[in-house]
């Protein structure tokens, strides 16, 4: 987990992540066969967050999902939420499954954005199963007070 300190304020960008106690267990999602089973898709949705001088950039690998199956929202003014759902393939009664490893189910990841972002200019794009969300940063106001020189 990455924690960044800025001045005296403590900023934890992952403070709203959902803890998934079963994320490291090596079992596939069998929610269609075992109701109530935790979906592996939730815990396997990994998101990178990098900060550039101009923006915060989030990248999520979402193979097999269409952009219509993914939602990008901002809640409570500063909480970025990326969510979506991958449906289970329909089973044909004549099919024999030998292995089920591809995850299915819904996912939701939430990140508290810092105060220096332009909320009205957030952009999202999806290409080749990779979602990219770009959150532009505001220019830092330079707190400069000019002092008149007497003399």
NUNUDO-443331 format. One line per field, with one value per residue (C-alpha): x, y, z; residue in one letter. Coordinates in nm, 3 decimals, always signed. Layout:
<recs>
c1: (X  ...);
c2: (Y  ...);
c3: (Z  ...);
res: (A  ...);
</recs>
This chain:
<recs>
c1: (+0.000  +0.133  +0.089  +0.190  +0.240  +0.177  +0.268  +0.096  -0.204  -0.205  -0.330  -0.412  -0.538  -0.655  -0.853  -1.180  -1.064  -1.281  -1.099  -1.143  -1.051  -1.062  -0.859  -0.550  -0.727  -0.655  -1.012  -1.210  -1.536  -1.814  -2.090  -2.327  -2.294  -2.245  -2.466  -2.307  -1.952  -1.725  -1.648  -1.281  -1.338  -1.371  -1.031  -0.855  -0.947  -0.616  -0.588  -0.269  -0.267  +0.014  +0.054  +0.212  +0.275  -0.051  -0.288  -0.370  -0.400  -0.580  -0.543  -0.748  -0.712  -1.066  -1.025  -1.343  -1.551  -1.713  -1.720  -2.097  -2.032  -1.809  -1.908  -1.683  -1.842  -1.744  -1.930  -1.936  -1.728  -1.393  -1.446  -1.368  -1.554  -1.480  -1.725  -1.863  -1.977  -1.872  -2.155  -2.118  -2.133  -2.460  -2.425  -2.559  -2.678  -2.469  -2.146  -1.889  -1.673  -1.323  -1.200  -1.344  -1.074  -1.211  -1.363  -1.712  -1.926  -1.922  -1.641  -1.616  -1.302  -1.308  -1.033  -1.034  -0.896  -0.674  -0.808  -0.597  -0.799  -1.029  -1.342  -1.525  -1.253  -1.223  -1.197  -1.225  -1.139  -1.125  -0.899  -0.808  -0.958  -0.769  -0.969  -0.781  -0.925  -0.744  -0.809  -0.640  -0.471  -0.524  -0.225  -0.094  -0.170  +0.147  +0.094  +0.322  +0.281  +0.474  +0.615  +0.647  +0.992  +0.993  +1.278);
c2: (+0.000  +0.343  +0.624  +0.978  +1.260  +1.615  +1.882  +1.820  +1.652  +1.275  +1.158  +0.792  +0.745  +0.391  +0.471  +0.367  +0.039  -0.254  -0.522  -0.861  -1.137  -1.410  -1.232  -1.449  -1.785  -1.992  -2.085  -1.973  -1.788  -2.043  -1.804  -1.952  -2.296  -2.191  -1.892  -1.664  -1.746  -1.440  -1.349  -1.358  -1.078  -0.824  -0.904  -0.943  -0.601  -0.424  -0.051  +0.151  +0.514  +0.746  +1.117  +1.332  +1.707  +1.760  +1.488  +1.179  +0.879  +0.556  +0.244  -0.072  -0.399  -0.509  -0.777  -0.886  -0.593  -0.339  +0.027  -0.002  -0.254  -0.015  +0.291  +0.579  +0.810  +1.080  +1.061  +1.310  +1.556  +1.373  +0.997  +0.835  +0.506  +0.260  -0.030  -0.286  -0.642  -0.944  -1.190  -1.567  -1.750  -1.928  -2.299  -2.546  -2.868  -3.063  -2.884  -3.047  -2.800  -2.923  -2.604  -2.262  -1.999  -1.687  -1.465  -1.321  -1.097  -0.732  -0.511  -0.168  +0.025  +0.365  +0.624  +0.951  +1.216  +1.495  +1.849  +1.979  +1.822  +1.965  +1.757  +1.901  +1.789  +1.417  +1.198  +0.823  +0.606  +0.233  +0.065  -0.304  -0.387  -0.113  +0.164  +0.492  +0.765  +1.099  +1.350  +1.684  +1.876  +2.242  +2.468  +2.530  +2.881  +3.057  +3.225  +3.521  +3.850  +4.139  +4.380  +4.743  +4.879  +5.213  +5.445);
c3: (+0.000  -0.091  +0.156  +0.074  +0.322  +0.208  +0.458  +0.790  +0.626  +0.609  +0.271  +0.217  -0.143  -0.074  +0.240  +0.079  -0.074  +0.023  +0.219  +0.052  +0.299  +0.032  -0.238  -0.202  -0.192  -0.504  -0.593  -0.898  -0.877  -0.869  -0.768  -1.024  -0.865  -0.502  -0.414  -0.158  -0.271  -0.298  -0.657  -0.752  -1.005  -0.723  -0.584  -0.917  -1.051  -1.012  -1.069  -1.110  -0.996  -1.100  -1.055  -1.323  -1.303  -1.498  -1.374  -1.172  -1.407  -1.318  -1.534  -1.489  -1.679  -1.764  -2.033  -2.202  -2.076  -2.305  -2.209  -2.160  -1.878  -1.681  -1.475  -1.368  -1.111  -0.863  -0.532  -0.246  -0.445  -0.420  -0.428  -0.764  -0.808  -1.088  -1.110  -1.349  -1.396  -1.597  -1.642  -1.612  -1.943  -2.003  -1.953  -2.202  -2.040  -2.294  -2.199  -1.975  -1.784  -1.704  -1.541  -1.448  -1.394  -1.560  -1.299  -1.313  -1.098  -1.011  -0.889  -0.735  -0.643  -0.471  -0.434  -0.240  -0.471  -0.340  -0.325  -0.615  -0.899  -1.164  -1.102  -1.403  -1.647  -1.567  -1.878  -1.922  -2.221  -2.286  -2.538  -2.573  -2.233  -2.048  -1.881  -1.841  -1.618  -1.628  -1.350  -1.433  -1.154  -1.076  -1.097  -0.751  -0.642  -0.554  -0.223  -0.278  -0.098  -0.240  +0.015  -0.078  -0.016  +0.155  +0.147);
res: (X  X  X  X  X  X  X  X  X  X  X  X  X  X  X  X  X  X  X  X  X  X  X  X  X  X  X  X  X  X  X  X  X  X  X  X  X  X  X  X  X  X  X  X  X  X  X  X  X  X  X  X  X  X  X  X  X  X  X  X  X  X  X  X  X  X  X  X  X  X  X  X  X  X  X  X  X  X  X  X  X  X  X  X  X  X  X  X  X  X  X  X  X  X  X  X  X  X  X  X  X  X  X  X  X  X  X  X  X  X  X  X  X  X  X  X  X  X  X  X  X  X  X  X  X  X  X  X  X  X  X  X  X  X  X  X  X  X  X  X  X  X  X  X  X  X  X  X  X  X  X);
</recs>
